[in-house]
Amino acid sequence: MSSRLLISLMLIPGIGLAVQMCGCVSTNMEDPKQVVIAMFGAMEKNDQAALAHLLDLTELMKDESSHYALQGGEARLFTNPQEILDDLTNEGQTKQRWFSLQRIINKSEMMGDNATVEVTFVDKDASRGYLTKFGLKRIHGRWKIYSFQTEQQAPESP
């Protein structure tokens, strides 16, 4: 076998793997709402690599004001990006809480290189809703989530 053919055969699996890896977050990166949908999909699959591409982990670590697991109490502080990825996958507190609630992805609003996507988490048992505005910013042409702002909504009237 010629060396060119051998090299070509060796590269084909690597190229296929690269295409698959890019496909793990294949979403319309021009639409912030699709990025939020992709984030929930990555959380469901416990795909930390995809989450790392969708989140601005550095900015999320700076958020000391909100407790986005929707558990109330003091906001948790994360000291490294891996802690955030662990919290959003497997048995992480935020994943467990968010996935125990109904999630409704509402409207998005773009303002230049910034955007917000409204997400409502509904606790049907407690008749309580949590309105969040996920903050996104465009970094190198891709939308990344940098904030999960949460506000408790009043119970709905009958």
Backbone bond lengths (Angstrom), bond angles and torsions (degrees), N, CA, C in turn:
res aa  C-N    CA-C-N  psi(-1)  N-CA   C-N-CA  omega(-1)  CA-C   N-CA-C  phi
1 M - - - 1.446 - - 1.530 108.32 -
2 S 1.321 116.42 138.40 1.461 118.97 -178.98 1.524 110.00 -72.44
3 S 1.318 115.05 156.02 1.464 119.43 -178.27 1.530 111.31 -66.79
4 R 1.343 118.05 -32.17 1.462 120.35 178.20 1.522 111.24 -65.63
5 L 1.325 116.31 -42.65 1.464 120.13 179.13 1.521 110.00 -65.28
6 L 1.308 116.92 -41.48 1.453 121.57 179.62 1.532 110.65 -62.24
7 I 1.318 116.91 -44.44 1.468 120.93 178.70 1.525 109.92 -63.75
8 S 1.338 116.77 -41.94 1.460 120.44 178.88 1.518 110.73 -61.27
9 L 1.323 117.20 -43.96 1.463 120.71 179.94 1.529 111.42 -64.58
10 M 1.332 116.62 -33.15 1.461 120.03 178.90 1.520 111.51 -73.16
11 L 1.337 118.48 -31.10 1.461 121.98 -178.09 1.522 113.19 -78.25
12 I 1.319 118.48 -28.51 1.462 121.46 -175.63 1.536 111.78 -57.03
13 P 1.331 120.61 -49.56 1.473 118.39 178.49 1.529 112.63 -61.61
14 G 1.335 117.04 -36.22 1.469 120.19 178.95 1.513 112.08 -65.38
15 I 1.320 116.71 -39.90 1.464 120.45 178.18 1.526 109.65 -66.36
16 G 1.325 116.65 -42.01 1.466 120.25 178.04 1.511 111.40 -61.15
17 L 1.317 117.20 -41.25 1.459 121.06 178.16 1.519 111.00 -63.65
18 A 1.328 117.14 -41.97 1.468 120.55 178.89 1.521 110.71 -62.50
19 V 1.332 117.75 -41.25 1.465 121.14 178.32 1.520 110.03 -64.11
20 Q 1.340 117.80 -42.33 1.454 120.78 178.70 1.522 111.09 -63.69
21 M 1.328 117.49 -40.86 1.460 120.21 -179.15 1.521 110.40 -64.17
22 C 1.304 117.30 -40.22 1.458 120.07 177.03 1.510 109.77 -66.10
23 G 1.323 117.59 -31.95 1.457 121.62 -179.50 1.511 113.30 -71.45
24 C 1.346 117.98 -16.23 1.461 119.49 -177.62 1.525 111.06 -65.07
25 V 1.287 118.11 -23.12 1.453 121.26 175.81 1.526 109.80 -124.78
26 S 1.351 115.04 33.25 1.457 117.64 -179.13 1.511 108.80 -69.38
27 T 1.273 114.81 105.72 1.453 122.17 179.30 1.508 107.52 -149.69
28 N 1.273 116.37 163.07 1.457 120.26 177.92 1.521 107.43 -75.04
29 M 1.326 116.95 96.52 1.457 121.39 -175.69 1.521 112.57 -70.19
30 E 1.331 118.13 -3.32 1.457 121.31 175.93 1.524 110.99 -84.53
31 D 1.326 118.25 -12.68 1.458 122.78 -177.00 1.530 109.41 -113.64
32 P 1.329 117.91 109.24 1.467 120.19 -178.82 1.527 113.41 -56.98
33 K 1.323 116.72 -34.41 1.470 120.33 179.89 1.531 110.67 -61.52
34 Q 1.330 117.01 -38.56 1.464 121.10 178.71 1.533 111.26 -67.76
35 V 1.315 117.34 -30.36 1.461 120.80 177.16 1.532 109.54 -66.67
36 V 1.333 117.02 -40.74 1.464 120.84 178.05 1.532 109.94 -65.53
37 I 1.325 116.97 -42.24 1.466 120.66 177.31 1.525 109.95 -61.41
38 A 1.332 116.66 -42.29 1.470 120.73 178.53 1.522 110.96 -64.14
39 M 1.336 117.52 -35.35 1.460 120.57 178.54 1.529 110.60 -62.37
40 F 1.349 116.74 -45.89 1.467 119.28 178.70 1.526 110.91 -63.96
41 G 1.331 117.39 -36.19 1.464 120.73 176.30 1.514 111.84 -63.82
42 A 1.333 116.87 -42.50 1.464 121.00 178.13 1.526 110.74 -65.93
43 M 1.334 116.62 -37.74 1.466 119.71 177.08 1.526 110.41 -63.10
44 E 1.326 115.47 -43.37 1.466 119.60 -179.02 1.525 111.39 -61.35
45 K 1.335 116.62 -36.73 1.465 121.92 -179.54 1.523 112.80 -87.87
46 N 1.335 117.24 0.03 1.469 121.93 -176.27 1.525 111.13 56.90
47 D 1.319 116.03 38.49 1.462 122.70 -175.88 1.532 110.12 -94.12
48 Q 1.323 116.04 88.12 1.459 120.83 -177.57 1.526 112.05 -66.81
49 A 1.319 118.33 -31.31 1.469 120.42 178.68 1.525 110.20 -64.86
50 A 1.320 117.41 -43.27 1.467 120.40 178.20 1.520 110.34 -65.50
51 L 1.329 117.38 -41.79 1.472 120.64 178.53 1.521 110.95 -60.12
52 A 1.314 116.60 -39.89 1.468 119.99 -179.50 1.525 111.48 -61.94
53 H 1.336 118.02 -28.33 1.461 121.87 177.69 1.518 112.29 -81.86
54 L 1.324 117.28 -22.21 1.465 121.56 -175.78 1.516 113.19 -96.69
55 L 1.326 117.19 -18.51 1.467 121.94 -174.80 1.520 110.78 -111.33
56 D 1.321 115.51 146.95 1.462 121.35 169.11 1.526 105.19 -94.30
57 L 1.317 115.99 86.86 1.464 121.76 -172.60 1.524 112.30 -62.19
58 T 1.311 117.72 -34.71 1.464 120.77 179.53 1.524 110.32 -61.89
59 E 1.331 117.21 -45.28 1.467 120.77 179.42 1.521 111.62 -68.79
60 L 1.323 117.68 -38.11 1.468 120.12 178.97 1.530 111.08 -63.12
61 M 1.328 117.26 -32.92 1.474 119.86 178.43 1.526 111.00 -68.46
62 K 1.328 117.56 -25.43 1.461 121.00 -179.14 1.520 112.92 -79.01
63 D 1.337 117.62 -16.32 1.462 121.36 -175.86 1.529 109.68 -75.09
64 E 1.319 115.79 99.89 1.460 121.46 -178.22 1.525 112.19 -101.86
65 S 1.334 117.04 -2.46 1.456 119.51 -171.68 1.520 114.35 -96.28
66 S 1.321 118.65 -21.84 1.457 118.62 -174.84 1.515 111.37 -119.69
67 H 1.320 113.47 150.46 1.450 121.00 177.34 1.519 105.84 -110.96
68 Y 1.324 116.08 87.32 1.447 119.11 -168.36 1.518 115.04 -77.23
69 A 1.330 118.94 1.75 1.463 119.76 173.51 1.522 110.30 -77.18
70 L 1.332 117.69 -4.49 1.469 124.38 178.52 1.519 112.07 65.44
71 Q 1.301 118.15 27.71 1.455 121.80 -179.27 1.521 112.40 -98.86
72 G 1.313 117.95 -4.22 1.459 119.71 -176.63 1.507 110.79 75.80
73 G 1.308 115.83 -174.09 1.451 119.90 179.01 1.507 111.86 76.70
74 E 1.316 114.75 -162.15 1.463 121.15 -177.37 1.528 111.27 -72.14
75 A 1.311 115.31 145.05 1.455 120.45 174.97 1.528 109.22 -66.91
76 R 1.312 115.89 141.31 1.466 120.19 178.18 1.522 108.73 -87.42
77 L 1.301 115.96 142.67 1.462 120.99 178.06 1.524 108.77 -106.44
78 F 1.323 115.11 131.77 1.450 120.79 178.55 1.521 108.02 -105.60
79 T 1.333 116.70 132.90 1.458 120.46 -175.85 1.522 113.36 -99.61
80 N 1.345 117.02 -10.08 1.460 119.33 176.01 1.526 109.35 -153.43
81 P 1.322 117.00 157.87 1.468 120.83 -176.91 1.531 113.60 -58.88
82 Q 1.319 117.48 -34.04 1.467 119.98 -178.68 1.526 111.51 -61.76
83 E 1.328 117.47 -34.25 1.470 120.33 178.20 1.527 111.03 -62.50
84 I 1.331 116.65 -38.38 1.464 120.25 177.97 1.528 109.84 -67.38
85 L 1.329 117.29 -45.84 1.464 120.61 179.39 1.522 110.89 -61.20
86 D 1.332 117.64 -40.24 1.469 121.30 177.34 1.523 110.83 -65.03
87 D 1.324 117.21 -37.14 1.466 121.88 -179.28 1.535 111.45 -67.79
88 L 1.333 117.23 -29.36 1.464 121.44 -176.82 1.523 113.65 -95.62
89 T 1.328 117.63 2.00 1.467 121.16 -179.37 1.521 109.92 -133.84
90 N 1.324 114.74 172.02 1.463 123.76 176.75 1.523 111.43 49.04
91 E 1.326 117.54 -119.09 1.469 121.88 -177.88 1.525 112.74 -100.18
92 G 1.329 117.29 19.50 1.461 121.04 -179.56 1.522 112.09 -59.24
93 Q 1.309 115.86 146.36 1.465 122.00 -176.24 1.529 112.32 -58.00
94 T 1.327 116.59 -45.54 1.458 119.30 -178.75 1.518 110.77 -66.99
95 K 1.330 118.62 -43.81 1.462 119.73 178.83 1.522 110.26 -60.76
96 Q 1.306 117.55 -46.24 1.464 120.40 -178.25 1.528 110.97 -60.01
97 R 1.313 116.76 -43.49 1.462 120.51 -178.85 1.523 111.71 -69.51
98 W 1.334 116.79 -49.25 1.462 119.76 -178.63 1.524 111.68 -61.35
99 F 1.339 117.39 -37.98 1.454 120.09 -177.21 1.530 112.42 -82.64
100 S 1.318 117.83 -6.60 1.469 120.05 173.59 1.528 110.63 -86.46
101 L 1.326 117.34 -8.24 1.455 123.12 -177.67 1.523 110.20 -112.91
102 Q 1.322 115.03 157.18 1.458 119.48 171.77 1.523 107.65 -73.56
103 R 1.317 116.45 134.44 1.459 121.43 -179.61 1.521 109.09 -112.18
104 I 1.326 116.11 126.26 1.456 121.54 178.55 1.522 107.50 -121.03
105 I 1.323 116.35 118.07 1.458 120.94 179.53 1.516 106.91 -93.23
106 N 1.321 115.22 116.33 1.454 122.42 -173.81 1.520 110.95 -97.62
107 K 1.297 115.88 -142.63 1.468 121.74 -173.78 1.526 112.20 -77.52
108 S 1.323 112.88 157.97 1.458 119.51 174.00 1.523 108.00 -120.91
109 E 1.323 114.48 155.04 1.459 120.60 179.13 1.521 107.74 -137.84
110 M 1.337 115.77 127.06 1.459 120.60 179.10 1.518 109.82 -108.41
111 M 1.337 115.03 136.66 1.453 123.09 176.88 1.517 107.31 -133.85
112 G 1.339 115.81 84.95 1.463 120.07 -177.19 1.520 110.87 67.78
113 D 1.332 116.21 -122.33 1.462 121.03 179.78 1.519 112.96 -92.36
114 N 1.329 117.54 14.84 1.459 122.76 176.08 1.517 108.95 -123.29
115 A 1.331 115.46 152.65 1.455 120.26 179.07 1.523 109.00 -153.42
116 T 1.317 115.39 158.97 1.460 121.55 170.59 1.521 107.72 -129.26
117 V 1.318 115.20 147.59 1.452 122.21 173.86 1.518 106.43 -129.20
118 E 1.330 115.74 122.52 1.460 120.30 178.71 1.527 109.45 -80.84
119 V 1.318 115.18 130.48 1.458 121.96 175.68 1.525 106.26 -128.61
120 T 1.320 115.92 129.59 1.458 120.49 176.74 1.522 108.14 -108.60
121 F 1.317 115.68 128.46 1.462 122.20 173.32 1.522 106.27 -103.19
122 V 1.326 117.22 126.96 1.458 121.37 -175.39 1.518 109.80 -115.65
123 D 1.338 115.15 122.61 1.460 122.37 172.76 1.515 106.07 -98.74
124 K 1.325 116.83 96.37 1.470 121.62 -175.25 1.526 111.61 -63.97
125 D 1.328 117.42 -36.84 1.458 120.69 -178.36 1.524 111.80 -63.93
126 A 1.310 117.56 -38.10 1.467 121.74 -177.68 1.529 111.96 -97.05
127 S 1.336 117.38 2.17 1.476 121.69 -176.63 1.532 110.54 49.87
128 R 1.304 114.82 49.77 1.460 120.44 -176.32 1.525 109.22 -132.68
129 G 1.304 115.11 141.46 1.455 120.11 175.94 1.512 110.17 -122.39
130 Y 1.300 115.83 149.31 1.458 122.25 176.27 1.526 106.78 -121.25
131 L 1.315 116.43 115.36 1.452 121.15 177.97 1.517 108.15 -90.82
132 T 1.305 116.27 125.48 1.455 120.51 176.87 1.517 108.75 -119.08
133 K 1.290 114.94 150.64 1.460 121.25 170.93 1.510 106.06 -122.28
134 F 1.314 115.18 103.14 1.450 119.86 176.75 1.523 107.06 -73.33
135 G 1.312 116.60 126.69 1.458 121.28 176.74 1.517 109.92 -91.99
136 L 1.312 115.50 133.85 1.459 121.22 177.95 1.518 109.40 -127.33
137 K 1.316 115.65 150.42 1.458 119.98 172.74 1.517 108.12 -137.50
138 R 1.314 114.33 149.25 1.460 120.26 -179.81 1.527 108.01 -84.37
139 I 1.328 115.16 120.86 1.459 122.45 179.01 1.519 107.05 -123.32
140 H 1.324 116.43 118.20 1.467 122.15 -179.20 1.530 111.15 52.26
141 G 1.337 115.82 41.29 1.459 121.08 175.75 1.510 115.92 83.04
142 R 1.346 118.12 1.95 1.470 121.61 -178.77 1.519 109.89 -123.20
143 W 1.319 116.33 140.36 1.456 120.52 175.87 1.516 109.75 -76.89
144 K 1.346 115.66 134.88 1.463 121.70 175.76 1.520 108.87 -131.82
145 I 1.313 115.73 141.42 1.460 122.00 179.42 1.520 108.40 -81.99
146 Y 1.334 115.72 126.48 1.468 119.35 -179.55 1.520 112.69 -119.63
147 S 1.337 117.78 -6.76 1.468 119.24 -175.99 1.519 110.47 -153.87
148 F 1.342 115.29 143.85 1.458 123.20 171.83 1.526 106.75 -123.84
149 Q 1.315 118.26 90.14 1.469 120.71 179.87 1.525 109.09 -87.80
150 T 1.318 117.39 129.83 1.453 121.89 -174.39 1.519 110.85 -122.43
151 E 1.322 115.17 134.54 1.462 121.93 174.24 1.521 107.53 -132.89
152 Q 1.313 116.98 135.76 1.461 119.83 178.10 1.521 108.99 -79.47
153 Q 1.332 116.96 133.20 1.445 121.51 177.02 1.532 108.80 -92.66
154 A 1.322 115.44 153.14 1.453 120.40 175.38 1.525 109.03 -67.48
155 P 1.349 118.02 149.45 1.455 119.83 176.84 1.526 110.10 -58.12
156 E 1.340 115.47 145.73 1.447 119.87 -179.66 1.516 110.74 -71.27
157 S 1.327 115.58 144.69 1.468 120.57 177.27 1.519 109.27 -76.88
158 P 1.349 116.63 147.40 1.482 118.75 -179.67 1.494 112.77 -69.88
